[in-house]
Amino acid sequence: MMRISRQHFSVQVMLDQKHLEKVEYFNYLLSMVTNDVRCTRENKPRIAMVKEAFNKKKTLYTGKLDLNFRKN
């Protein structure tokens, strides 16, 4: 269970006589939803994935291959 609000106060939700766990963030449809509605927690891993993908292809981008071949 997550409550998104600027005001901080406690909320307890019960389902089938059990308290639901309160979470600070969770992944939903490839995006990270946080209770403070900020995207810093999501952006850092995405930047790291982009850097890793670029470094794998670095020789292709910086090598001496034909420009038309690199575009393909």
N, C-alpha and C positions, 0 to 999 in steps of 0.2 A: 504494500500500500504506500502511495506517495501523495503527499499534500503539497501543492504548489501555491505559495502565498508569500507576500512581503511581511505579514504579521506572523510572529512566532508564538504559537501556543500548541499544547498537546492535544492530539486527537487519538481516540482508541476506537478501532473498528472490529466488530466480531462477526464471524461467519461460521455457522454450525457450531456454536459455543466455543470457538477458538479465536484468539486475538490474531489479527493479521500483522505480519512483520512490517515495520516502517523502514523504507529504504531511502537512500540519498540520491541514487541514480539507477537507471536500467537501460538496456539496449532495446530499441523498438524500431523495426523496419530500417535497419542499418544506421540508425541515428541514436545518439545517447541523450536520453531525457534526464534532466537533473532538477532537483527541487528548488534551486536558485535561478533557474532559467538562464544559465550562462553556457557558452559553448567551449570554454577553454579546455575542459576535460576531454571533449570530443576532438578538438582541432589538433592537439599535440600528437595523438596516435596517427591521425590522418597524414600529418606532415611527415612523420617518421616513415609511413608506408610509401609516400611519394618519393622521398629521398632514397629509400631502398630500391624501388623500382627504377629510378633514374640511374643509380649506380650500377645496376645490372646491365643496363643498355648504354652505359657511358661510352664505351668504345665505338658503338654504332653512331652516336651523336657527334663525337669528337674525332673520329677516325678520318682516314683519307679516302673513303669510299665515294663513289659517284653520287652527286646530290640527288638525282632522280631516283636512284636505288634506295637512298636513305629515306626519302619521302614515302616510298611504298612500304 
